[in-house]
Amino acid sequence: MSQAITPWVIGNWKMNPVSQDAQALLERLQQLLYTHERHLCHVAVAPTLLHLLWAKQTLQSSVIDVVAQDVSRVAGLGAYTGEVSADLLKDSQIDYVLIGHSERRTLFTDDVAILQDKIRHALTAGLKVIYCVGETLQQREDGLAESTVLQQICDLERAVEQADDWQNIIIAYEPIWAIGTGKTASAEDAQAIHQSIRQGLAQMTDFAQQLPLLYGGSVKAENAQDFAQCPDINGVLVGGASLNADAFYQIIQAFVKTKSSVSIG
Ligand code: PGA
């Protein structure tokens, strides 16, 4: 159990929206978060690569952080058409990157070796990594949800070279069958997986109790509080609902209210 972790609410915009709507979305979000106190909940958005620097500039005096949705498996600079390295992200003051999202794993070519390269280079460049794990529906029905996720955590461990690098890791548990489907894991099932992840992490790092574990998969204003009530769920990674500033804000509020009313210790 880890009540002392400041919650995280991160919006994954995926391949959305067009520029005009992105502008309206950030404007509204900034209005809503005008009086937000950073220590109550970390808030971040992950726009497309095309909107990353614009979002960073727009949000420079705001409490909202900016996250890259992906990074190259190649470090540094060089002749790699279409790629953006962790070093280039860092050079542009982007401090966070999503790695291992199931859409990258299943729709593109991100296998374990590629993901480990991405993690290694991101950590070496000084980025904070939001590493996504999660089982398919078939794996859940076969009773393999926990072992699948723990294997993915072992994949992560092999890419974390320095003990201190664990401080720069956030894990998002996103059951694949719950992403964009309107189905969510029950809060109990999500908590059970989160607890197993934390127990697994405890074998790997002294930072296990401080490591933020987020849930993702059809999180909405209506169900955010259920997840916020779980002791090992330290935040959420939100896809669809993060494209609506008011809905996203309600999710943030659910975490602020629920987590700050849970007694520490
Ligand atoms: P969703 O996406 O909230 O639209 O299900 C979550 C994610 O893929 O991060």
Residues whose N, C-alpha, C, O or C-beta is under 5 A from the ligand:
A	BS01	PGA	N12 A178 I179 G180 T181 G216 G217 S218 V219 L237 V238 G239 G240 A241
